[in-house]
Amino acid sequence: MLHSYAFANFRSFRERTEVSLELAENASVNGWDRVSRSGQRLTTALAVLGPNASGKTSLIHPLAFLAWFIRDSFSAKPDQGIPIIPHFTGADSPTEIEVIADADEPESLWRYRLSMTAQEVLAESLEKKIRRGQWYPVFTRTRVQPKRYEVNQEGFGLDPSQAEAVRANVSLISWAAQFGVPLARSLVNMPVFTNLNDSGKMWQPRSEILELCTRHYAQNEGLRVRMRDLLSQWDLGLTDVSIREHEIPDASGTKKPRWFAYGVHRDPARGQDYFLPFMHESSGTQAAFTLLAKMLVALEGGGLVVWDELDGDLHPHMLEPLLDLFSNSETNPLNAQIVFTCHAVEVLRLLQKSQVMLVEKEGLESTAWRLDSLEGVRSDDNRAAKYLAGAYGAVPRL
């Protein structure tokens, strides 16, 4: 499970900013809490609220970036830059990211640190802590001259000659995974599900997204059944979701199989079912269908969901059943977590003060704070009303 992360000089954030999912022993979160392998109490849901253009996406983007950098940076071209954007005033300073998460063994933690520019890694390290002991290095990577590194290892397992050859735009973990290092391979497979890429929120034509998700459901009948059951419960007018395979000619005229989803709408008076292509379903129904394609996989296998604008196209009341999936031990047996941005103040009624980050921007610089860090915020407050009244900050100035 994710404990915390921190970053500096990243997009609209200039100063070091910390985001913690750790909970105090007396914090009430109504089921969205789990005790991690290391013994720390953590939330399984963290919401990020604030005005448009305040930096909400920038606050969660370091997680999506690291997921890519650790897993896939080996595939970058040798002369390709690192896809980060420093703060306007930090072009000559490094961008830094740190993350702390559970290790595989009980009562142990990983701490990963990265310092870089858009041209090269400056420093990278992985440390481990067992119980209440000290952090000890698994590897440290230090730039000694442009695009040249000194790498020290304590049981990481990468051949020293291969370590010295690591490219300047690649994570040492991603690099080591290509050479079969077992620890590196396990780290690159850490499950992170996100709708963000290096430039921000991913954009694809709705038809492509629907087809990708439909194929995913078609290949996993259990996942399709859970999706069908949830959508039919959520007052979307569906009694079922039918998935059909059609042979469609490609540009060359060759017929290839493609999968299409149809919403099933039942007329109880006539006992008749009507089938509507999902492209013609409402935007909210389509959004729930595509969200569940990622969320259900995370809930089934464990992992982290990092989602920008969770409430996009959804009625605010839809947030409750979606987030409830992460609070219920039956639907979330492996302690999956979700970190998300939204504009719906409904989350202030659903989640507690230790599960909400607020973001605002003053001039060119964003700042963020967890709601429970403010003095005088009570657990029984009408937080939605107080937020809208401006008591907590992070509201639009119109």
C-alpha positions as CSV (number, residue, x, y, z in Angstrom):
1,M,0.0,0.0,0.0
2,L,1.1,3.6,-0.6
3,H,2.0,5.5,2.5
4,S,3.0,8.9,1.2
5,Y,4.8,10.7,-1.6
6,A,6.5,14.1,-1.9
7,F,7.8,16.2,-4.7
8,A,9.3,19.6,-5.6
9,N,9.7,21.7,-8.7
10,F,7.0,19.8,-10.5
11,R,4.6,21.7,-12.8
12,S,2.8,24.3,-10.8
13,F,4.4,23.3,-7.5
14,R,7.7,25.0,-6.7
15,E,8.3,24.0,-3.1
16,R,8.4,20.5,-1.6
17,T,4.8,19.2,-1.2
18,E,3.9,16.2,0.8
19,V,0.9,14.0,0.4
20,S,0.2,11.4,3.1
21,L,-2.3,8.6,3.2
22,E,-1.4,7.7,6.8
23,L,-4.1,8.0,9.5
24,A,-3.8,8.7,13.1
25,E,-5.1,5.9,15.4
26,N,-8.1,8.0,16.5
27,A,-9.0,9.2,12.9
28,S,-12.5,8.2,11.9
29,V,-12.8,7.2,8.2
30,N,-15.9,5.0,8.2
31,G,-14.4,1.9,6.7
32,W,-11.9,3.5,4.3
33,D,-9.0,2.3,6.4
34,R,-6.7,-0.7,6.4
35,V,-3.6,-1.7,8.5
36,S,-0.8,-2.1,6.1
37,R,1.8,-4.9,6.1
38,S,4.1,-2.5,8.0
39,G,1.5,-1.9,10.7
40,Q,0.6,1.6,9.7
41,R,-3.1,2.6,9.4
42,L,-3.8,3.9,5.9
43,T,-6.7,5.3,4.0
44,T,-7.9,3.5,0.8
45,A,-9.3,6.7,-0.6
46,L,-7.9,10.2,-0.9
47,A,-9.7,13.1,-2.7
48,V,-8.1,16.2,-4.1
49,L,-10.4,19.3,-4.4
50,G,-9.7,22.9,-5.6
51,P,-10.6,25.4,-8.2
52,N,-9.9,25.0,-11.9
53,A,-6.3,25.5,-12.8
54,S,-5.2,25.4,-9.2
55,G,-2.9,22.4,-9.6
56,K,-5.1,19.4,-8.7
57,T,-3.8,17.3,-11.6
58,S,-0.3,18.4,-10.9
59,L,-0.6,17.1,-7.3
60,I,-1.4,13.5,-8.4
61,H,0.7,13.5,-11.5
62,P,4.0,12.5,-9.8
63,L,2.4,9.1,-9.1
64,A,1.5,8.5,-12.7
65,F,4.9,9.8,-13.8
66,L,6.8,7.4,-11.5
67,A,4.6,4.5,-12.6
68,W,5.7,5.1,-16.1
69,F,9.3,5.9,-15.3
70,I,9.9,2.8,-13.2
71,R,8.0,0.5,-15.5
72,D,8.6,1.8,-19.1
73,S,11.5,4.3,-19.3
74,F,13.8,1.6,-20.7
75,S,11.7,1.9,-23.9
76,A,12.5,5.6,-24.4
77,K,14.9,6.4,-27.2
78,P,18.5,7.1,-26.1
79,D,18.4,10.7,-27.1
80,Q,14.9,11.3,-25.7
81,G,14.4,13.7,-22.8
82,I,12.6,12.9,-19.5
83,P,8.9,14.0,-19.8
84,I,8.7,16.3,-16.8
85,I,7.9,20.0,-16.7
86,P,9.5,22.0,-13.9
87,H,7.9,25.1,-12.3
88,F,8.2,28.3,-14.3
89,T,10.8,29.6,-11.9
90,G,12.7,26.3,-11.5
91,A,14.0,25.7,-15.0
92,D,17.6,25.6,-13.6
93,S,16.7,23.4,-10.6
94,P,16.1,19.7,-10.3
95,T,12.7,18.1,-10.0
96,E,12.6,15.7,-7.0
97,I,10.1,12.9,-6.2
98,E,10.0,10.6,-3.2
99,V,7.5,7.8,-2.5
100,I,7.1,5.4,0.5
101,A,5.2,2.2,0.1
102,D,4.9,-1.3,1.6
103,A,7.5,-3.8,0.7
104,D,6.6,-7.5,0.1
105,E,7.7,-8.7,3.5
106,P,5.7,-7.9,6.7
107,E,6.7,-4.8,8.7
108,S,8.9,-3.5,5.9
109,L,8.9,-0.4,3.7
110,W,10.4,0.9,0.5
111,R,11.5,4.4,0.0
112,Y,12.3,5.5,-3.5
113,R,13.9,8.9,-4.4
114,L,14.5,10.5,-7.7
115,S,16.2,13.8,-8.7
116,M,16.3,14.8,-12.3
117,T,16.1,17.4,-15.0
118,A,14.3,17.1,-18.3
119,Q,17.6,15.9,-19.8
120,E,19.0,13.4,-17.3
121,V,18.7,11.7,-13.9
122,L,20.9,13.3,-11.3
123,A,20.4,10.9,-8.5
124,E,18.2,7.8,-7.8
125,S,18.0,5.5,-4.8
126,L,15.9,2.7,-3.3
127,E,16.0,2.1,0.4
128,K,14.4,-0.5,2.7
129,K,13.3,-0.3,6.3
130,I,12.3,-3.3,8.5
131,R,10.1,-2.7,11.5
132,R,11.5,0.3,13.4
133,G,15.0,0.0,12.1
134,Q,17.0,2.4,10.0
135,W,16.7,2.9,6.2
136,Y,19.4,1.0,4.4
137,P,20.2,1.4,0.7
138,V,19.4,-1.3,-1.8
139,F,21.0,0.9,-4.5
140,T,22.2,4.5,-4.9
141,R,22.9,6.1,-8.3
142,T,24.8,9.3,-8.4
143,R,25.7,11.5,-11.4
144,V,29.5,11.9,-11.5
145,Q,29.6,13.7,-14.9
146,P,27.1,14.4,-17.6
147,K,25.2,11.2,-18.3
148,R,27.7,9.1,-16.3
149,Y,26.9,7.5,-13.0
150,E,28.4,5.8,-10.0
151,V,26.1,3.0,-8.8
152,N,26.4,1.3,-5.4
153,Q,24.3,-1.8,-4.6
154,E,23.5,-3.8,-1.5
155,G,21.8,-6.9,-2.8
156,F,20.1,-5.3,-5.8
157,G,21.6,-7.9,-8.1
158,L,22.5,-5.9,-11.3
159,D,25.8,-6.7,-12.9
160,P,28.1,-3.7,-12.2
161,S,29.0,-3.3,-15.9
162,Q,25.4,-3.2,-16.8
163,A,24.7,-0.7,-13.9
164,E,27.4,1.6,-15.2
165,A,25.9,1.6,-18.7
166,V,22.5,2.8,-17.5
167,R,21.2,5.5,-19.8
168,A,20.6,9.0,-18.4
169,N,16.9,9.0,-19.2
170,V,16.1,5.6,-17.7
171,S,15.3,4.5,-14.2
172,L,17.8,2.0,-12.9
173,I,14.9,-0.2,-11.9
174,S,13.5,-0.2,-15.4
175,W,17.0,-0.9,-16.7
176,A,17.7,-3.8,-14.3
177,A,14.3,-5.4,-15.2
178,Q,15.5,-5.8,-18.8
179,F,18.5,-7.8,-17.5
180,G,16.3,-10.2,-15.4
181,V,17.0,-8.8,-11.9
182,P,14.2,-10.4,-9.8
183,L,13.7,-7.4,-7.5
184,A,13.5,-5.0,-10.4
185,R,11.0,-7.2,-12.2
186,S,8.7,-7.3,-9.2
187,L,8.9,-3.5,-8.8
188,V,8.1,-2.7,-12.4
189,N,5.0,-4.9,-12.0
190,M,3.5,-2.9,-9.2
191,P,0.0,-2.2,-10.4
192,V,-0.9,1.4,-10.9
193,F,-4.0,2.3,-12.9
194,T,-4.3,5.8,-14.2
195,N,-5.9,8.1,-16.9
196,L,-2.8,10.4,-16.9
197,N,0.2,10.3,-19.2
198,D,3.3,12.5,-19.4
199,S,1.3,15.5,-20.7
200,G,-1.7,15.2,-18.4
201,K,-5.0,13.5,-18.8
202,M,-5.0,11.0,-21.5
203,W,-7.2,11.8,-24.5
204,Q,-8.6,9.2,-26.8
205,P,-11.8,9.2,-29.0
206,R,-14.6,7.8,-26.9
207,S,-15.2,5.1,-29.5
208,E,-11.6,3.8,-29.0
209,I,-11.9,3.8,-25.2
210,L,-15.2,2.0,-25.3
211,E,-13.8,-0.7,-27.6
212,L,-10.7,-1.2,-25.5
213,C,-12.7,-1.6,-22.4
214,T,-15.2,-3.9,-24.2
215,R,-12.4,-6.2,-25.3
216,H,-11.1,-6.2,-21.8
217,Y,-14.5,-7.3,-20.4
218,A,-14.9,-9.9,-23.3
219,Q,-11.7,-11.5,-22.2
220,N,-12.6,-11.7,-18.5
221,E,-16.1,-13.0,-17.9
222,G,-15.9,-12.6,-14.2
223,L,-15.0,-8.9,-14.6
224,R,-17.9,-8.5,-17.1
225,V,-20.4,-10.0,-14.6
226,R,-19.2,-7.7,-11.8
227,M,-19.5,-4.7,-14.1
228,R,-23.0,-5.7,-15.3
229,D,-24.2,-6.2,-11.7
230,L,-22.9,-2.8,-10.6
231,L,-24.3,-0.9,-13.5
232,S,-27.7,-2.6,-13.2
233,Q,-27.8,-1.5,-9.5
234,W,-26.9,2.1,-10.2
235,D,-30.1,3.4,-11.6
236,L,-28.8,3.8,-15.2
237,G,-31.7,2.0,-16.8
238,L,-29.7,-1.1,-17.6
239,T,-30.6,-4.7,-16.8
240,D,-27.6,-6.2,-18.5
241,V,-24.6,-5.4,-20.7
242,S,-24.3,-7.6,-23.8
243,I,-20.9,-8.0,-25.4
244,R,-20.8,-9.2,-29.0
245,E,-18.1,-10.0,-31.5
246,H,-18.4,-8.7,-35.0
247,E,-16.3,-9.2,-38.1
248,I,-15.4,-5.7,-39.3
249,P,-13.3,-5.0,-42.5
250,D,-10.1,-3.1,-41.9
251,A,-8.6,-0.5,-44.3
252,S,-7.4,-3.3,-46.6
253,G,-10.8,-5.0,-46.6
254,T,-9.7,-7.9,-44.4
255,K,-12.3,-8.8,-41.9
256,K,-11.1,-8.8,-38.3
257,P,-13.0,-9.6,-35.0
258,R,-14.0,-6.6,-32.9
259,W,-16.0,-6.4,-29.7
260,F,-18.9,-4.1,-29.1
261,A,-21.0,-3.5,-26.0
262,Y,-24.8,-3.0,-25.9
263,G,-26.8,-1.8,-23.0
264,V,-29.8,-4.0,-22.3
265,H,-33.0,-2.1,-21.5
266,R,-36.0,-4.2,-20.3
267,D,-39.6,-3.2,-20.7
268,P,-41.3,-5.0,-17.8
269,A,-44.8,-4.4,-19.1
270,R,-44.0,-6.3,-22.3
271,G,-41.2,-8.6,-21.0
272,Q,-39.0,-7.5,-23.9
273,D,-35.4,-6.5,-24.0
274,Y,-34.0,-3.6,-26.2
275,F,-30.4,-3.4,-27.1
276,L,-28.7,0.0,-27.4
277,P,-25.0,0.3,-28.7
278,F,-22.9,1.8,-25.9
279,M,-21.9,4.6,-28.2
280,H,-25.5,5.8,-27.8
281,E,-25.7,5.4,-24.1
282,S,-25.4,8.5,-21.9
283,S,-22.0,10.0,-21.2
284,G,-22.4,9.1,-17.5
285,T,-23.2,5.4,-18.3
286,Q,-20.2,5.3,-20.6
287,A,-18.0,6.9,-18.0
288,A,-19.0,4.3,-15.4
289,F,-18.4,1.5,-17.9
290,T,-14.9,2.6,-18.7
291,L,-14.0,3.5,-15.1
292,L,-14.9,0.0,-13.8
293,A,-12.7,-1.6,-16.5
294,K,-9.7,-0.2,-14.5
295,M,-11.1,0.0,-11.0
296,L,-12.4,-3.6,-10.8
297,V,-9.0,-5.0,-11.9
298,A,-7.3,-3.0,-9.1
299,L,-9.9,-4.1,-6.6
300,E,-9.5,-7.7,-7.6
301,G,-5.7,-7.9,-7.6
302,G,-4.7,-5.0,-5.4
303,G,-3.0,-1.8,-6.5
304,L,-3.3,1.9,-6.8
305,V,-5.8,3.9,-8.9
306,V,-4.7,7.4,-9.8
307,W,-7.6,9.2,-11.5
308,D,-8.0,12.7,-12.7
309,E,-11.6,14.1,-12.6
310,L,-13.3,11.0,-11.1
311,D,-16.6,12.9,-11.3
312,G,-16.3,13.7,-15.0
313,D,-19.7,13.0,-16.7
314,L,-21.0,11.4,-13.5
315,H,-23.8,12.7,-11.2
316,P,-22.2,13.6,-7.8
317,H,-24.3,10.9,-6.1
318,M,-22.4,8.3,-8.3
319,L,-19.3,9.0,-6.3
320,E,-20.6,7.2,-3.3
321,P,-21.1,3.7,-4.9
322,L,-17.8,4.0,-6.7
323,L,-15.8,4.9,-3.5
324,D,-17.7,2.4,-1.5
325,L,-16.0,-0.3,-3.6
326,F,-12.8,0.7,-1.8
327,S,-14.2,0.8,1.7
328,N,-15.9,-2.6,1.6
329,S,-13.6,-5.5,2.5
330,E,-15.6,-7.8,0.3
331,T,-15.1,-5.7,-2.8
332,N,-11.6,-4.7,-1.8
333,P,-10.0,-7.7,-0.2
334,L,-6.5,-6.8,-1.2
335,N,-6.5,-3.2,0.1
336,A,-6.5,-1.3,-3.2
337,Q,-6.3,2.5,-2.9
338,I,-7.6,5.4,-5.0
339,V,-6.2,8.9,-5.2
340,F,-8.3,11.1,-7.3
341,T,-9.2,14.7,-8.2
342,C,-12.8,16.0,-8.5
343,H,-14.9,19.1,-8.3
344,A,-17.9,17.6,-6.5
345,V,-18.2,18.8,-2.9
346,E,-20.2,15.6,-2.3
347,V,-16.8,14.0,-1.4
348,L,-16.7,16.2,1.7
349,R,-19.8,14.5,2.9
350,L,-18.6,11.0,2.0
351,L,-14.9,11.2,3.2
352,Q,-13.5,12.5,6.4
353,K,-11.1,15.4,6.9
354,S,-8.0,13.1,6.9
355,Q,-9.0,11.9,3.4
356,V,-9.2,15.2,1.6
357,M,-6.4,17.3,0.1
358,L,-7.2,20.9,-0.9
359,V,-5.2,22.8,-3.6
360,E,-5.1,26.4,-4.5
361,K,-2.8,28.6,-6.6
362,E,-1.5,32.1,-5.7
363,G,0.1,33.8,-8.7
364,L,2.2,31.1,-10.4
365,E,2.6,28.7,-7.5
366,S,0.3,26.0,-6.2
367,T,0.1,24.8,-2.6
368,A,-1.7,21.9,-1.0
369,W,-2.7,20.8,2.4
370,R,-4.7,18.0,4.0
371,L,-7.9,19.2,5.6
372,D,-7.2,17.7,9.0
373,S,-4.1,19.9,9.2
374,L,-6.3,23.0,9.6
375,E,-7.1,24.0,13.1
376,G,-10.7,23.8,14.3
377,V,-12.0,21.4,11.7
378,R,-14.3,19.1,13.5
379,S,-15.3,15.6,12.5
380,D,-19.0,16.5,12.8
381,D,-18.7,19.8,10.8
382,N,-20.8,20.3,7.7
383,R,-17.7,20.3,5.7
384,A,-19.4,20.8,2.3
385,A,-21.1,23.9,3.5
386,K,-18.0,25.3,5.2
387,Y,-15.9,24.6,2.1
388,L,-18.4,26.4,-0.2
389,A,-18.5,29.3,2.2
390,G,-14.7,29.6,1.9
391,A,-13.8,28.5,5.4
392,Y,-11.1,26.1,4.2
393,G,-9.8,28.1,1.2
394,A,-9.2,26.4,-2.2
395,V,-12.4,27.8,-3.7
396,P,-12.7,29.8,-6.9
397,R,-12.3,33.6,-6.7
398,L,-14.8,34.8,-9.3
